[in-house]
Amino acid sequence: MSSHPLPRPARASSSLNAGRRSRELAEVADGMKVDVLVVGLGATGAGVALDAASRGLSVAAIDAHDLAFGTSRWSSKLIHGGLRYLASGQLDVAYESAVERGVLMERTAPHLVHAQPFVLPLTPLVTRQQAALTWAGFRAGDLLRASAGTSRRALPAPRHLSAVETRHLAPALRQSGLRGGLLSWDGQLSDDARLVTALARTAATRGARILTRVRALELTGAGARVRDELTGEETQIRARAVINAAGVWAGGLVEEVRLRPSRGTHLVLRSQDLGMMTAGMHIPIPGESNRFALVLPQGDGRVYVGLTDEPIEGPVPDVPDVPETDIGFLLDVLGSALEVSLDRTHVVGAFAGLRPLLDITTSEPGSHGPDRTADISRRHAVLTSPQGVTTIVGGKLTTYRRMAQDAVDAAVTTRRLAAGPCRTASIPLVGAAPPRTLTTLDAPARLIERYGIEAPAVHALGAAEPELRTPVAPGHTVTAAELVWAVLHEGALDASDLLDRRTRTGLVPADREAAVGAANEALARGNASDRLST
C-alpha cells in the first residue's frame, strides 16, 4: 500500500454525484493517507472539511448517511445574533454569534441568509416591565451587531410598532388587548440543509473528498475502519489526523465524549391559516421570563412554529420522533396570542432535531450542571482523546465556521500538521455573490434565494426540457429541474436525499408521497447523464 498523500488540486469541480463518490472512495480505500479525516457531514463537519482543505491539507470527509442528515436539517433556519445569550450573561457566546452572523450575511453566503423581521406582540400576557426589558435587550442586540461589524444595511434597527402596524405584519394576532409590538431583525436561512450542501461543494472545489453513505465503525488517531453502506464492503481510511464532528452521535465514536442531547420540535403549518404573515413572531412562553416560541414564515406557503427544549434519554435515533405532547404544547402557546383557532388538524407536518449539548456534570460529590437542557450553554468545546482523535461538540448552527476553525487548529497542533492559517471567513460558498449581483440574475427570485449565481443554470434545465418545469407535488414550488440538478451536482443518491435534504418537500408527508415519482425519475435521468459525461 502506498503512504504518499493524496493529490490536492488547487481548484476542482464543485459538482458532487454518484460517479465522483465512487472514484474518490476508491482512492482513499486504496491505502493512500489523507492529512485529515472528518467524520460527520452536518454543518460543522462540512465546515471542518472546507477549513482544512482551504489550508492546503488533503481531506476525506465521511457520513454514514447524507449531507445534513442529522441536526443540521432540523433547525429553526435562523442565523442568530446572540440576543438570547446576551440576556443570560454569556457575552462571549453572544459576540461570537453576532460576528458569525455577519460573516454569513455579508461575505460567505449572502444568497442563503437574509434579514428577517420579527414582531414581539405586546399582548396582555406581556407586562410593561417585561416589554421594557425586552426592548432593552433589542437595543443591546443592535449594539452587538455594530460591535461585530455588521452593517445597518444588512440588519435594520429595532423599533416600536403601533397595534395597527403589528396586526399588519401578523394578521392572525388577537386584537383584543394588543398594545402594539416590538420589531427586531435577525438572520434567516433559506434552508439549513442547503447551507451544508454549499459548504460540502465548496470544500470539494479545494480537493476534499466528500463521501456520503460511508459509516465510521471505529476511530483511532491514525484513521478509521469504515463501511460503504451501499455495498457493505469494509475498509480502512488512513489519516494523519481524525476530527469527530458526528454531532449527537459523537459519543458513540469516542468514549470520553459525554453529551446531553436535547430535542427541539417544530410544527409545519400552511401560511393561509395564519393570515399570510410578512414577519416572524416571538410569542412568550407562559411562565418563562426569557423563552419564546418562534413563528417563522418560509415564503413557500409554509410556516414553522418552534421550538421546545426537552432532554432525551437512551439511544440516539437516526430520525427523532415528534411527541404529541410537544405538538400540543406549541399549539397552546400559539393559542395564547392568536385570533385564529388552530388545532391538530392544521398541523400538516412536524420535525424534531437533537442538539449535541456537552454534558458539563462532574463526578465530584455535590457538583452538577443545569437541571434543564435549555439552561446549558451553547458554547462549543474541542476535546482530544487519549488515542489522538479531535472531537468538536456543542455550539450551534450559526457558529459552525468558528467551531470548524477551532477543531482544525487543535488537530493541526496536536498532530503537528503543516497547514496555513484559517481562511474561511473570506471564502464565498458555492452560489454566493453580492446582493447587487444577485438582483441582476435572469432567474426566478425563489431560485436565486436557494442557488445564488447558479440559479440561471437550474432555471435553464427547465427551459431546455419543458417536462422539468413541472412542480414535484400539487401546489408546491419545487420543480423537477431542481431534483435533476441535485443528482448531477449536489451529491443526491436517492429519493430521500432529494425530498428531505436537497429540497424541503418531505416536511409535509402528503407532499412527499406525491413527489416520490418525480424524485425517482430525476434519479434515473441524472444518473444517466452522469454516466454519459464520464
Disulfide bonds with the S-S distance in Angstrom:
none
